[in-house]
Amino acid sequence: MKGFLFFIMTVFAGAAFAQQLAFPGAEGFGRFATGGRGGSTYHVTNLNDAGPGSFRDAVSQPKRTIVFDVAGVIKVTDKIKAAANITVAGQTAPAPGITIYGNSISLSGNSIVRHMRFRGSINMPRGGCTVIADSLDKLMLDHVSIEWGRWDNLHIKHSTNVTLQYCLIAESLDPQCFGALIERPEFVTIYHCLWADNQSRNPKAKAKIEYVNNVVYNWGSSGFVGGHSAEHHYQDIVNNYFIAGPNSTDNFLAMFTATDHVYQRGNKVDMDKDGKLNGREVTTQDFADKGASMLTQPTLLTKSNAKISTPEQAYQTVLAQSGASLYRDAVDQRLITYVTSLGTQGKIYRSEVEVNGQPDIAEEKSANADKDGDGIPDAWEQTHHLNASKAEDAQIINKAGYSNLEEYVNGLAQK
């Protein structure tokens, strides 16, 4: 009897602790976000700033999976406030994908955002950040481009269980030109991201954070910045590549204090700007010289499940995948070109006007028929033995733990 009870308890304990990934390939502390799983589907059908069928309307209510029947640039005048428990499936847009341009978006908890381009503007309020993710729990940003913020491109404060993977954080604008402020969150993973042409804060890590397999290119005054405060911060910094560009000083690390508890290994820095990837190993002394307290064991690294590659492999992966890379637009492609120059190209701009602003992109409409409006094209439903006239089957959870709608949108992101 006791053995039977132990078996039952073990089964229930396993069920309680088994958690579903946000999607296959989700890494780090945000990997268990569920987004809009099991909720409704909202179709973005136009490029308007507001109103029915707009992106702003789509993210205004919780428990939604947002799909795109249109591609192009959505020009927004005011900040967008997104509800919690949503999935933004940017990969559903036809080529060339979706760009939100002109102002900020503020995200909420338990959300999944994939294959989107978010760009601020010199015309948004001074101090504005392009993407804000404050006071939330569980966020997954995957293959997202975040650019043209007026203070920082990205702001994360008082949040927990956040992942940025395969993101591009670049070209922040006047007056600060900073990449990101990660302020007092816990359990943050930044993984295979590209940081390019930011004056500083790539990021500023006042946090409990793991920073793995990233590429930092053409920082201005400083690259990775410590917390530099009286509070204790824990930073696991592993197998990243720091590559100086035309605007870079020698400060690929900056502003650490004794309250920054750093574990580092396998990082490289290439300072010679000679067009070749030929950096040296970063040493523990490089961090200690900037004021960090060094740890001999990682704080977070064994808990997030992130897979680690070499800095050279990370460089290749970041070039291939960072940002909204299903359909790279001219802005992101220009940034990738800077990085591949390995020190000879790139610039820290004060305004997007200096690079001719946001390119005009002709509106494109999806050719996929979706008779029941469930977000899954009729042809896909027929191939996968679903009912193209029955919207409810989109939210049926399969043996793998994903809804049929998730299986469809996740498949698009694996191209």
N, C-alpha and C positions, 0 to 999 in steps of 0.2 A: 504493500500500500504506500509506504513511504517512497519507494522508487517511482511509483506511478505519479505521486504528487510532485516529486522532483522533476519528472519529465514534463508534466503540465506547466509547472512554473518556468522551466527552461524555455519551452515553446513560447509562452506569453512574454517572457523577458526578451527573447529574440525578436519577437514581433514589435515590442515596444521600442527597441533600440535600433532596429533596421529602418533606415531612412532612404527615401527615394531621391535620387539625384534630380536636379532641376532639368537636366537633359543629359544624354550620353556625352561624356567629355567635360562635364562641369567639374572644376577643381576648387580647392581651397575652402575657406570658411563659409562662403555664400552658396556652396554647392547644393544645399538642401532647400533653397527657396522653391516654393510651389507655384508662385505667380497666380495666374487665373485658372489653374487646373480645376476642372469640374464646374466652372461658371459659364457665363454666356460668351458669345462671339460678337465682336463689333467690327464692321467693315469701314475702313477709311476710304471714302469714295471720291474725295476732292482735295485740292491743295489750299483750301480756304483757311484763314486764321481761326475762324470760329463757326459755330452753327452745325446743323445736322451733317453727318458724314465727315466732319473735320477731325484732325488729330487731337485738338484741344478737347473736343466733346468726347472723343474715344477714351481718353485717360481720366475723365472727370468722375467716373464711377468705379467702385471696386469690383473684384471678382470677374474680370473680363480678360479674354484673349483678343488682342487687337491685330487684325490682319489688314493688308493694304491691297486695294484694287487699283491703285494709282501709284505712279512714281514721279519724282520731281522735287522741287524746292518749295517748302512750306515757309513763307515769310511771316513771322510773328512779331507783333508790336509790344505785347505785354508778357510777363512771366507766365509760364504754364505750371499749374499745380496738379500733379498726378496723384490719383488715389492709390491706396494700398491694394495688395493682392491682384496685381495685373501682370500679364505677359505681353510685351510689345515685340511682336514677331516681324522685325524689319525685313527678314529674309523672304517674306511673302510678297514684297513689292516687286513688280517687274523691273527689268533693267531700265535706268541706272540706279535704282534704289531711292531712298528717302533722305532728304536733308531738312532739318529744322533749323532755320536761320533767323537771327535778329535779336533774340533775347534768351532768358534762362528757362530751364525746367527744373522743378523741385520734385524729387522722387520720394515715395513712401515705402513702407516696409513690405517684406515678403514679395518682392517684385523681381521679374526677369526681363531684361532688355537686351535685345540682340540685333546686330547688323543695322545700326542706326548711325547717322551723322548729326551731331548737335553742335551748332556753331553760334556763338554770341555775335557781338558787333561793337564797333567803336561808338555806335549810336545808343547803346543801352546804358543804363545809369552807371556812373562811376562806382566802382566797388562791386559790380555785378559779377557773379561766377556763372559759367555756362551750365554746369550740372551741379546741383546741390542735393546731397544725400545725408541730411541731418536727422538725428534722434529717431533712428529706425532700427529694426532687426531683420536681418536676412535680405540681402540684395545681391543679385548676379548681373554684372555688366559684361557682356561677351561680344567681342568684335564691334566695339563702339568707338567712333571718332568723336573727340571732345576738343574743341578749338575755339579761339577768339574770345576768351573770357577777358573781362576788363580788370579783374583783380587776381583771381585764380581761375584757371579753366575748370577746376573741380574742387568742391568743398565737401568734406565729410567730417561731421562733428557729433560726438556722443552717440555713435551708432555701433552695432555689433553684427558679427557674422556677415562680412562684406567681401565679395570677390570682384576684382577687375582682372579679366583675362583677355589677352589678345586685343587690347585697346590701344588707341593712338591719342596721346595727350600732347598737344602741340600749339605753337604760335599764339600764345597768350598776348594780350594787347595792353596798351597804356591804361592806367598809369603804372601798374606793377609788373606786368608781363611774367606772371608766376604760373607754374604748372599746377600744383595742388597743395592745399592745406588739409592734412589729415590730423584732426584735432580731437584728442581724448576719446577716440573709439577703441574698442577691443576686438581682437580676432578679425584682422583685415589681411587679405591675401592680394598682392599685386604681382601678376604672373604673366610673363611673355608680353609685356606692354612696351610700346615705343614712346619715349619722352623726347621731343625734339623742339629746338628753337625757343625754349623758355629761358627767361633771364635767371630764374632760380626756382627752388621748390620742385624738385623732380623725384619725389615730393618733399615737403617738410613733414617729418614723421613724428608728431607729438602723440604717439600711439603705441599700442601693442600690435605689431605688424610683421608680416613676413613679405620679403621683397625678393623675388626669385626669377631669374632668367629674363630680366628686363634689359633694354638697350636705352642708354641716355646719350643723346647726341646734341652737340652744339649748345650746351648750357652757356649762360652769360657769366654772371658773377659767381655762381655756384651750381653744383649738380645736385646730389642727394644732400638734404639738410636735416640735421638732427633736431630733436625736440627743443633743446636749448631752453629749458625752464626748470623750475623747482620740483615739478612732478616727475615721477619715475616713468620712463618709457622703455619698451623692450622691442628691439629691432633685429630680426634675423635677416641678414643680407647675404644672399648666396648666388653665385654663378651668374652675375650680371656683367654687362660690358659697358664701360663708360668710354665714349669716343669724342674727343675734342673736335670742335669745328671752328670756323673763322672767328666767332665771337667768344670763344671759351678762354677763361683764365685757367690757372693751375688748380683751382679749387673744385675738383670733382667731388670732394667731400667738404662739408662746412658746418659750423655752428653746433657742434656736439658739446655736452657738458657731462659731468660725472653721473648725472641722473639718466643719461642715455646708456642703456645696457645693451651692447651690441655683440651679437654673434656673427662673425663673417667667415666665409670660406669660398674659395674658387672664383672670386671676382677678378676681372681684368680691367685695365685702363690703357687706352691708346692716346697719347698726348702729342704725337709728332706731326699730325695733320699732313701726312705724306701720300694720302690716297691708298694706303695699304692697311689691312687689318693685322697689326703686328704689335699688339699691346703687351704690357708686362703684368705679372701677378700683383694684385693688390695685397698688401700685408696688413697684419693686425696693427703694426706701428702706424700705418697711414691713418687709421681711425683714431688711435690713441693720441697721435700728434694733434688731432683736431679737438681733443678733449673727451672722447668717449670712454666709458668704462667697458672693458672687454670681457666677454663671457667665453668659457671654454666649451659650453654645451648650448644648443639652441633652446629658445623658450617655446616657440610655437611649431617649429618645422615638422616635428613628428606627429602632429595632431591634425593637420589639414589635408593630408593625403595628396599633396601636390607632387607630381612627377618632376624630376630635375634632370636637365640636360647640361652639356658643357656650355660655356659662354659663346664659343664659336657656333655651336648648333643653335643656341638661342638667337644669335644674330640672324642666321638664315631663316629661322622660323618667324621671327618678328617681321623681317622684310616681306615674307610671303603672306602673312596672315593678319598683321595688326590693323586695327580699324575696321571699317565696314568694307571688308575686302572681297566680298562676293562680286561687287561692282565698284571698283575704286574710281572716284571722280578725279577731276584735274587737280584739285587742291591736295588731296591725299597722295596722288601719284607724284606731284611735285615734291612733297615732303620726303617720300621714299627715295626719290632721285638725289636729294640732298644727302641723305644718310649713306647711300651707296658711293658717294664721292669720297667718303672716309676722310673728311677734314677739309676739303677744298671748297665745298659749297654749303649754303645755308645762311640764314640771317635772322636776327631777332627784330621783328617788325613792330612798329608802334600802332599800326592800323591795318585792317584788311584791305584798305584802299590801295596800299603800297603794292599789293599783289593782285590788283584789279578786282578785288571784292569777290563776292560769291558768284560763280559762273551761272549764267542762265542755262537752265536745262528744260528742254521741251517736256511737257506733261505726257506721260505714257499711261495708257489704260491696260489693265490685265485682259487677256483674251480668254481666261478660264471661265467656263460656265459653272455656276454654283446655284442650282435650282432651289435648294432648301435653305441657302444662306448660312450654312453652319461653318463656313470658313474652309471647307474641303472641296476642291473642284470635283465636279461630277465624274470626270474620267478616272480620278484617283479612287473615288468611292467604288466605282464599278470594278476596277482592277482588284481592289482589296475586299470585295464582297460585302460592301456596305450599301445602304439604301440612300440613293441620291435625292429622295423625296422625303426623308425623315431626318430632321435636324438633330433629334435627340441622340442619335448614334455617335455623333462627334465627341460626346463627353463620356462614352463608355470606357472604363479603365480596363486595359488588357493585362495579360499575365506579367508583362514587363513593368507594370506600374504606371504606364502613361495612357492618357486618353487617345482616342483615334485622331483627334485634332492635333495633339502634340506629336504623334507619330508622323503626321504629314509635315508639320512645320519643322520638326527636327530634321527630317530627311532633306529638306531644302537647304539647311545650313551645312550639310555634309558634302555638298558638291565641291 
